Amino acid sequence: MNANIKMIVTDLDDTLVRADKTISDYTKTVLRKCREAGIKVVYATGRGGSAERIAPSELFDAKITMNGAIAKIDEAIVYKRLVPYALARPILMACDNRGLKCASEVSGMHYANFDVNKEWNLHDGFKIVDFFHHKIDGEKLYVVVNSPEDIAFIERYLSEQLHLIMGLGYLAQIMHKEASKSLAVAEVAKIWGIQQSEIVAFGDDFNDMDLLVYAGIGVAVGNARDEVKAVADYVCDTNENDGLAKWLEGNCKCCAL
């Protein structure tokens, strides 16, 4: 297949990035080759500010963070969908009362009820807050869940303006209903005059499924969840084995080395 690709969109963790949070030189070379050929390269991740620590800006034409809550082209925000704090407060307070670790994240800051840096590396600042008095709209809320019952508990507090996405198997992420990777990608593509059929997207987890379905070509990496593979058009090699780069080399002539 010699696909007419004008835009490449990739998730970061466990898709483009390896387990050690690096991108191989081979993959970087393929992405640079694509950009030299005029193909736009975009990442779409659930991460916030920490994304830039693992994804060098010079490799990408646009950045989509917080599962699609924020999209930037050349650092200019072109898409933004926040969770109003009036809707966030009852969720955060209920989870806090249940003893769950939770936070509201915005502009790289985690407003949380736990020490975020002890839970994960590569995060920006965090601040312990009283959710009742904290009144900042969030790009994303997240809760560390321990069981399906915790997920069901959170869902009882969701309004029609919000939706929940699971990531990493234990992280419940609560977003504005219009914050999704596919909607953010659609806005970026519109700005560039790129058609849906001219987009190829790569992913591995539940929060990538809408993106893979939306894109003209959806590719699941070999280590993706079975549910993600089921909605993809193709399955490539794993993230550890440069699956994205290999697929582009084999299916897009201008990306070949």
C-alpha distance (Angstrom), angle and dihedral (degrees) to the residues before:
residue distance angle dihedral
M1 . . .
N2 3.80 . .
A3 3.78 98.8 .
N4 3.81 120.9 -158.7
I5 3.78 93.5 -125.8
K6 3.80 120.8 173.8
M7 3.79 99.6 160.4
I8 3.81 132.4 37.1
V9 3.80 117.8 -163.2
T10 3.79 121.2 -173.8
D11 3.75 138.6 178.3
L12 3.81 113.5 -131.5
D13 3.82 115.7 -144.1
D14 3.80 113.3 64.4
T15 3.82 91.0 -4.9
L16 3.80 112.2 59.9
V17 3.80 96.1 1.5
R18 3.79 123.4 65.7
A19 3.80 125.4 -131.3
D20 3.81 90.8 -90.9
K21 3.83 88.5 57.0
T22 3.81 94.4 -110.8
I23 3.80 133.7 119.8
S24 3.79 114.8 -134.6
D25 3.80 120.7 -116.0
Y26 3.80 88.5 -120.7
T27 3.80 92.5 56.9
K28 3.81 91.8 45.2
T29 3.81 89.6 52.6
V30 3.81 92.4 51.3
L31 3.81 91.9 49.2
R32 3.81 91.3 49.1
K33 3.81 89.0 50.4
C34 3.80 89.6 52.9
R35 3.79 92.7 50.7
E36 3.80 91.4 48.0
A37 3.81 86.7 56.2
G38 3.81 90.3 55.0
I39 3.80 97.6 -101.7
K40 3.80 114.2 141.2
V41 3.82 114.8 -126.6
V42 3.81 118.9 -155.9
Y43 3.77 135.4 173.3
A44 3.80 121.7 -146.2
T45 3.79 113.3 -169.0
G46 3.76 142.6 160.3
R47 3.78 88.1 -128.8
G48 3.78 124.6 98.3
G49 3.78 124.8 -157.3
S50 3.79 92.6 -19.2
A51 3.82 89.6 71.3
E52 3.80 91.6 80.4
R53 3.79 90.9 59.7
I54 3.79 92.0 64.1
A55 3.83 101.1 27.5
P56 3.83 114.6 56.9
S57 3.81 109.9 -135.0
E58 3.80 92.6 -136.0
L59 3.81 90.2 68.4
F60 3.81 95.3 58.6
D61 3.79 138.8 64.3
A62 3.82 94.7 -164.0
K63 3.80 137.6 13.0
I64 3.79 126.0 -145.7
T65 3.79 115.1 -169.8
M66 3.79 139.3 175.2
N67 3.82 92.3 37.1
G68 3.80 90.1 -62.3
A69 3.80 101.9 -39.1
I70 3.81 90.2 116.9
A71 3.82 130.9 30.4
K72 3.79 124.1 -178.3
I73 3.79 133.8 -171.4
D74 3.80 112.5 -169.0
E75 3.81 88.1 -13.7
A76 3.82 91.7 -58.0
I77 3.81 112.5 123.6
V78 3.80 109.3 -123.9
Y79 3.82 98.9 167.3
K80 3.80 128.4 31.8
R81 3.80 131.2 169.2
L82 3.82 116.9 168.6
V83 3.80 133.5 -173.3
P84 3.84 107.2 -117.2
Y85 3.77 109.6 -126.1
A86 3.80 91.4 -129.2
L87 3.81 85.8 66.9
A88 3.79 95.1 38.1
R89 3.80 97.3 52.0
P90 3.83 99.6 69.6
I91 3.81 90.9 46.8
L92 3.80 94.9 48.9
M93 3.80 93.7 43.5
A94 3.80 92.6 48.3
C95 3.82 92.2 49.0
D96 3.79 90.7 46.3
N97 3.82 90.4 52.1
R98 3.81 89.3 49.5
G99 3.81 89.6 55.5
L100 3.80 95.7 -111.3
K101 3.79 123.2 143.7
C102 3.79 108.0 -116.6
A103 3.78 142.5 159.4
S104 3.77 147.4 176.2
E105 3.79 112.9 -128.9
V106 3.81 125.5 -157.3
S107 3.81 133.6 155.8
G108 3.78 91.9 -5.4
M109 3.81 94.6 -53.4
H110 3.81 121.9 116.3
Y111 3.81 113.1 -150.6
A112 3.78 98.9 -162.4
N113 3.78 149.3 156.3
F114 3.84 92.3 -131.2
D115 3.80 141.6 44.0
V116 3.80 100.7 -84.2
N117 3.81 94.3 -170.3
K118 3.80 90.8 59.6
E119 3.80 89.7 55.2
W120 3.82 99.6 46.5
N121 3.78 141.0 7.9
L122 3.80 126.3 -131.0
H123 3.78 96.2 42.4
D124 3.77 126.9 132.9
G125 3.79 122.7 -130.5
F126 3.76 127.2 -36.6
K127 3.77 134.8 -165.7
I128 3.80 129.4 -160.2
V129 3.80 107.2 -128.6
D130 3.79 142.7 176.8
F131 3.78 100.7 -116.9
F132 3.81 91.7 -150.1
H133 3.80 91.9 63.4
H134 3.81 99.2 32.8
K135 3.83 108.6 97.4
I136 3.81 108.6 175.3
D137 3.81 120.8 123.9
G138 3.81 110.9 -119.6
E139 3.75 134.2 -136.8
K140 3.79 88.6 -148.8
L141 3.79 138.4 -2.9
Y142 3.77 118.2 -149.9
V143 3.79 136.1 -171.8
V144 3.80 128.8 -168.6
V145 3.80 102.7 -132.8
N146 3.78 127.9 -160.4
S147 3.80 102.1 -168.5
P148 3.80 145.3 7.0
E149 3.80 86.1 -97.6
D150 3.80 89.5 63.4
I151 3.80 90.0 54.1
A152 3.80 91.7 49.5
F153 3.80 88.9 49.0
I154 3.80 92.2 54.5
E155 3.81 93.1 46.1
R156 3.81 90.1 60.4
Y157 3.80 88.3 66.3
L158 3.80 98.1 48.2
S159 3.78 118.1 111.3
E160 3.80 124.9 -151.4
Q161 3.81 88.3 -97.3
L162 3.81 93.4 63.4
H163 3.78 138.9 59.0
L164 3.80 135.2 -168.1
I165 3.80 127.0 -129.9
M166 3.79 124.9 -174.6
G167 3.79 120.3 -138.6
L168 3.80 134.9 179.0
G169 3.80 88.3 7.6
Y170 3.81 93.9 -83.3
L171 3.80 108.5 45.8
A172 3.80 117.1 93.8
Q173 3.80 108.1 -159.9
I174 3.80 118.8 -164.2
M175 3.79 115.9 -157.3
H176 3.78 141.8 173.0
K177 3.81 107.2 -89.0
E178 3.82 89.8 -113.2
A179 3.80 93.3 48.6
S180 3.79 104.7 99.6
K181 3.76 135.1 126.1
S182 3.79 92.8 -116.6
L183 3.83 95.1 52.5
A184 3.80 92.6 46.9
V185 3.81 91.4 47.9
A186 3.80 90.3 48.8
E187 3.81 90.5 55.3
V188 3.81 92.9 48.3
A189 3.80 91.4 47.3
K190 3.81 90.6 50.0
I191 3.80 90.6 54.4
W192 3.80 90.4 52.1
G193 3.80 94.8 42.7
I194 3.81 92.6 -117.7
Q195 3.80 120.6 150.4
Q196 3.79 123.4 -130.4
S197 3.81 89.5 -117.7
E198 3.83 89.8 58.4
I199 3.82 94.4 60.2
V200 3.80 126.4 93.9
A201 3.80 117.6 -168.3
F202 3.81 132.2 -167.8
G203 3.81 128.1 -159.3
D204 3.78 148.6 143.9
D205 3.83 112.0 -162.8
F206 3.80 141.9 58.0
N207 3.81 92.7 -91.3
D208 3.83 89.1 60.2
M209 3.79 96.8 55.0
D210 3.80 97.8 87.8
L211 3.82 89.1 48.9
L212 3.80 94.3 51.3
V213 3.80 91.0 48.0
Y214 3.83 91.9 48.1
A215 3.81 97.7 47.4
G216 3.78 120.9 87.1
I217 3.80 86.0 -120.9
G218 3.80 121.5 23.8
V219 3.80 118.0 -164.9
A220 3.79 125.2 -171.5
V221 3.78 118.3 -158.3
G222 3.79 116.3 -122.9
N223 3.80 92.6 -105.9
A224 3.82 93.0 52.5
R225 3.77 123.4 121.9
D226 3.79 114.5 -88.9
E227 3.81 90.1 -115.5
V228 3.81 89.9 57.7
K229 3.79 92.9 48.2
A230 3.80 88.8 51.2
V231 3.82 92.9 61.5
A232 3.81 96.2 39.7
D233 3.79 125.3 97.5
Y234 3.81 91.6 -142.6
V235 3.78 139.7 14.4
C236 3.80 117.0 -144.4
D237 3.80 132.5 -174.0
T238 3.80 120.7 -65.5
N239 3.78 126.9 -80.3
E240 3.80 89.6 -108.5
N241 3.82 89.4 57.0
D242 3.83 98.6 46.8
G243 3.79 93.6 -103.5
L244 3.80 94.8 167.4
A245 3.81 94.3 50.2
K246 3.80 93.0 45.4
W247 3.80 91.5 50.6
L248 3.80 92.4 49.9
E249 3.80 92.0 47.9
G250 3.77 91.3 51.2
N251 3.78 98.5 42.8
C252 3.80 107.2 30.7
K253 3.80 115.8 53.0
C254 3.80 95.5 -158.5
C255 3.82 89.5 57.2
A256 3.81 95.0 54.6
L257 3.80 118.5 110.7
